[in-house]
């Protein structure tokens, strides 16, 4: 697993979104720089089948919820004990499941680009992206999957590895959320409902608040307010 680091101080583990990378989600638009400037160390893995990490094509490399396993393994490998955890979209889903189901205990948790439907009813999103992969290169403008195709093209997505990864995802259960007792922020674009309602997800977590920032699912990570919102929560 490729891991990018910036800054010194309390570690903040940052997990990027689907078909993306640490560079696109955290580095390119200055979010990691803002976090580092506030006195934190931004630790940014490229998730399995993404970025500079391995892109295996063997189905055996994708057991159920393999990204959650990778996350807990990374926390152990880095010896993280006093740290914060933040994820966007797929990264938020992975972070939440890591806490709710795998026993991770960050000081604070930030979930961005994620709502309740994106945790409970992930099968619909999986189907959408599997269809986009199957039709890659032929999806016309105006099709709901057109922008997913465009994003995959822009990031050089490995279609085989991404399909296998998507098939490894398992739905989350609200009954597991009782373990998410740390202060939690749902930080989402005001026009982002790709993964359902962030407010609804905040309502079923024991210690969560919701904050809106400008943008859609695709544009919110490009905004200065993204890094500012993360820093404000971590330093508040």
Buried (B, 14 or more C-beta within 10 A) or exposed (E): BBBBBBBEEBBBBBBBBBBBBBBBBBBBBBBBBBBBEBEBBBBBBBBBBBBBBEBBEEEEBBEEBBBBBBBBEBBEEBEBEEBBBBBBBBBBBBBBBBBBBBEBBBBBBBBBBBBBBBBBBBEEBBEBBBBBBEBBEEBEEEBEBEBBBEBBEEBEBBBEBBBBBBEBBEBBEEEBBEBBEBBBBBBBBEBBBBBBBBBBBBEBBEEBEBBBBBBBBBBBBBBEBBBBBBBBBBEE
